[in-house]
Amino acid sequence: MAQTPLLQLPEFCNVATGTLVVKEPLNFWNGSRVKPKDVKNAEPVYEPATGRVLCDMVPCGEEEVDQAIKSAHSAYLKWSKLAGMERARVMLEAARLIRESRDEIAKVEVVNNGKSITEAQVDIDIAWQCIEYYAGIAPTLAGQHIQLPGGSFAYTRREPLGVCVGIGAWNYPFQIAAWKSAPALACGNAMVFKPSPFTPVTAVILAEIFKEAGAPDGLFNVVQGGAETGTLLCHHPMVAKVSFTGSVPTGKKVMEMASKGVKQVTLELGGKSPLIIFKDCELENAVKGALMANFLTQGEVCCNGTRVYVQREIMPQFLEEVVKKTKAITVGDPQLQDTRMGALITRPHLDKVLGFVNEAKKQGAKVLCGGEPFAPSDPKLKDGYFMSPCVLDNCRDDMTCVKEEIFGPVMSVLPFDTEEEVLQRANNTTYGLASGVFTRDVARAHRVAENLQAGTCFINNYNISPVEVPFGGYKMSGFGRENGQVTIEYYSQLKTVVVEMGDVVSLF
């Protein structure tokens, strides 16, 4: 009997904060949700806004991982033989289905992640745009023809890799699943995706949408689990590539495990990105940029510009404006359209972020606003993981809050005097994911962008992510790219075919 997709089940209709309980199995392979074999290792998953249990996450063991990968391989054998236009048709239909269910998917994302509904809706839009973009690229994948002497020639073929593994993060669960699957599928691969154990739900919705769009069973599969399940995926001999989004220490382990089978790897890791604000900036835009660079998704964004360097002459005006606007951020029920900041992902993570603020105070930083646990007035939110957004002044480059990734709504503001000085300080980090500069001086803007050691530099804006533009890091923020045309190269391989039209010239 055919399964009813999650979004069509009664509990997924009209989702609101504190209402959703997921009892359905959250593994998906071979075209349907799969009950876990062994529930003894089940872990509770909490709704960040209320602290109540949303569902149980049951990690997949070796046998289940093997089933999912074999299901993917079977689909890959069919999918890779389709023309690019045929693959595009399925992907465009998936994008359309996501667009039609955008608000319903966003509500589930909010329950699972804690971010505001306004942001979640943008995330879902970016997801379908990504799939649509790569659907457009799928029919254009082509090789090259090279003429050789005497009428002989060579040509290249861009071929898929096979079964790709995607390992997602909890800050953008649905969007990351789309970012990884869209280029993989466009190139003719199949994917097994492991969401974060904190956010297991919405990747299954994406799997069901791909199936409804006409993808062969097994093309996009979801396995639940933590580090042990991830290890099984990385070591599996039928996996050709691993794309991982997460922390630097885990990224190093993924790279090490993948190296055992010489598998290709894309790593999108952490950051401690600099945002440089010169005195000739448009101050109102710079303040807005600093807020966007620090407080999206409760500050839980890897490319956030959390080291805000402000030229000394405008520091007082900047701080006055940024504090005023930070204090005005509405923290509360993330399902309400007026809310601008929701709940952090887990209680331990909230405690960790608050610990960074306390450490900053001990080291001499001055809290200008926020940085404390926050209790919204709605009683159903009393056990949620909320905090007030924080601005830290009097920061130095050697402070923990300036050196380490906090991954919460904490902005560290530092003064600077000259361009040369601030570039040296901005680059003095092991990370290199993103960076930003606000200035009216066009020459300076491009000069600073050239000299910042980061995979992305925003000029007079921050944290915009069009799917047409590559995203990825320098240094310990990782390698490989997501989005943009170049990502095709990370999900395909090149074969050279040499054709001799004459006789063989032999040395023997």
Salt bridges, closest charged atoms under 4 A:
GLU24 OE1 - ARG33 NH2 3.02
ASP38 OD2 - LYS40 NZ 2.62
GLU47 OE1 - ARG52 NE 2.71
GLU63 OE2 - LYS37 NZ 3.66
ASP66 OD2 - LYS70 NZ 2.90
ASP66 OD1 - HIS236 NE2 2.72
GLU93 OE2 - ARG96 NH2 2.66
GLU100 OE2 - ARG96 NH1 2.49
ASP103 OD1 - ARG102 NH1 3.11
ASP123 OD2 - LYS115 NZ 2.47
ASP125 OD2 - ARG102 NH2 3.01
GLU132 OE2 - ARG99 NH1 3.15
GLU159 OE2 - ARG157 NE 2.62
GLU159 OE2 - LYS495 NZ 3.25
GLU208 OE2 - ARG33 NH1 2.45
ASP217 OD1 - LYS211 NZ 3.10
ASP280 OD2 - ARG444 NH1 3.45
GLU282 OE2 - ARG440 NH2 3.84
GLU284 OE2 - LYS288 NZ 3.82
GLU300 OE2 - HIS349 NE2 3.86
GLU313 OE2 - LYS279 NZ 3.30
GLU321 OE2 - LYS324 NZ 3.33
GLU321 OE1 - LYS325 NZ 3.94
ASP333 OD2 - LYS380 NZ 3.71
ASP378 OD2 - LYS380 NZ 2.75
ASP383 OD2 - LYS382 NZ 3.15
ASP397 OD2 - ARG425 NE 2.63
ASP398 OD1 - ARG396 NE 3.07
ASP417 OD1 - ARG312 NE 2.95
GLU419 OE1 - ARG444 NE 3.46
GLU419 OE1 - ARG447 NH2 2.74
GLU421 OE2 - ARG425 NH1 2.64
GLU482 OE2 - LYS180 NZ 2.77
